Amino acid sequence: MKRLFLYALLATVVSGPIAPVSALAQSDTVVATVNGAEILRSDVEVAKSRLPAQLQSMPVEAVYGLLINSLIDSNLVAAAARAKGLDKDPKVRRLMARIEDQLLERNFMTDYIESRLDEKELQKRYQKLIAEASTAQEIHARHILLATEQGAKDAIAQLQGGADFADLAKQLSTGPSGPSGGDLGFFQSGQMVPEFSAAAFALAAGQYSTVPVKTQFGWHVIKVEEMRDAKPPTFEQAAPELRMALSSEIATEYLKSLREGADVKRYNLDGSAMPEAD
């Protein structure tokens, strides 16, 4: 059973998402041959890149045997399929053409985006982010999450009677932060659901809510421990998200330009013409 599971896992790895050509090893070595067909080191590296995250973090030597055997099996099965003429089947050929389109699309767009990623533009966006962050505040808060409004009111009554907030959260809160005294750490306004955020940021440091706050998770009693100006991220911390946003914009603009020059007709699932407005 374990062997079948590993085979199924690695089969999806071998036939999974197609890596861009730029991701392949620059200098390849032959790591196996199957009836004369070569399996390259780059094939192993691409297969490893499709493994689950916990396996990707392992040294290639630790999973090399599994990967190379899976690639050998894949080669043998593919050869058997060709021997039966499956590669000539119209359905299979259509699927192969789709995979080829995906490969061309991904490699072209990867190269197109990378050639237009401007470090100056990233720095400009980072400076804008810093300017916006300099006016932002964040708070350190705790909360007690309860299933009913009456339960929240009872907790507020105990606080007003002198109960310690953190101790009460450990006793009563149904949320995952309960064992740590309801501690939510520091967060900014947009990082919590709107109802919770509005109530929390309306409190001063040291205050707790005297009216239960309802959200999709239940009823909350909130206490603000501390308020401070938000610390902006460094460029190194912000760069991946900034680069992703800029990459998305570059791709969107390019696809828009392609569509403008293309003759595109859409049809409904029954084959009837779809109105242009749709």
Residue pairs with C-beta under 8 A, 6 or more apart in sequence:
6 66
7 70
7 73
10 47
10 66
10 67
10 69
10 70
11 70
11 73
11 74
12 50
13 47
13 50
13 51
13 67
13 70
14 47
14 70
14 71
14 74
15 74
16 50
17 50
18 99
18 102
18 103
18 106
19 46
19 49
19 50
20 106
20 107
20 110
20 111
21 107
22 107
22 110
22 111
22 114
23 46
23 49
24 42
24 45
24 46
25 40
25 41
25 42
25 45
28 40
28 41
28 42
29 40
29 41
30 38
30 39
30 40
30 41
31 39
31 40
31 41
31 43
31 44
31 68
32 38
32 39
32 68
32 71
32 72
33 39
34 72
34 75
34 76
34 79
35 79
37 75
37 79
39 68
39 71
39 72
39 75
43 71
44 60
44 64
44 67
44 68
44 71
45 60
47 67
47 70
47 71
48 55
48 56
48 60
48 63
48 67
49 56
51 63
55 63
60 67
81 87
86 92
87 93
87 96
109 251
109 254
112 250
112 251
112 254
113 247
113 250
113 251
116 250
117 243
117 246
117 247
117 250
118 246
121 246
122 239
122 242
122 243
122 246
123 235
125 242
125 245
125 246
126 235
126 238
126 239
126 242
129 232
129 233
129 238
129 242
130 232
133 230
133 231
133 232
133 233
134 229
134 232
136 188
136 189
136 229
136 230
137 188
137 189
137 201
137 227
137 228
137 229
137 230
138 186
138 187
138 188
138 227
138 228
138 229
138 230
139 186
139 187
139 200
139 201
139 205
139 224
139 225
139 226
139 227
139 228
140 184
140 185
140 186
140 224
140 225
140 226
140 227
140 228
141 184
141 187
141 200
141 222
141 223
141 224
141 225
142 165
142 166
142 169
142 177
142 181
142 182
142 183
142 184
142 222
142 223
142 225
143 169
143 173
143 175
143 177
143 182
143 184
143 196
143 220
143 221
143 222
143 223
144 152
144 155
144 165
144 168
144 169
144 172
144 173
144 175
144 178
144 182
144 220
144 221
145 173
145 174
145 175
145 177
145 178
145 182
145 217
145 218
145 219
145 220
146 152
146 155
146 172
146 173
146 174
146 212
146 218
146 219
146 220
146 221
147 174
147 218
147 219
148 219
149 212
149 214
149 219
151 172
151 219
152 212
152 213
152 219
152 220
152 221
153 212
155 168
155 172
155 221
156 208
156 209
156 210
156 211
156 212
156 221
158 168
159 165
159 168
159 208
159 221
160 210
165 181
165 182
165 208
165 223
166 181
166 182
166 183
167 181
169 177
169 178
169 181
169 182
170 178
170 179
170 180
170 181
170 182
172 178
173 182
174 218
175 182
175 217
175 218
177 183
177 184
182 223
186 226
186 228
188 230
189 197
189 201
190 197
191 197
192 200
193 215
193 216
193 217
195 213
195 214
195 215
196 213
196 215
196 220
196 222
199 209
199 213
199 220
199 222
200 222
200 224
203 209
203 222
203 223
203 224
204 224
204 227
205 224
205 225
205 226
205 227
206 224
206 225
207 223
207 224
208 221
208 222
208 223
208 224
209 220
209 221
209 222
209 223
212 219
212 220
212 221
213 219
213 220
213 221
213 222
214 220
265 273
266 273
266 274
266 278
267 273
267 274
268 274
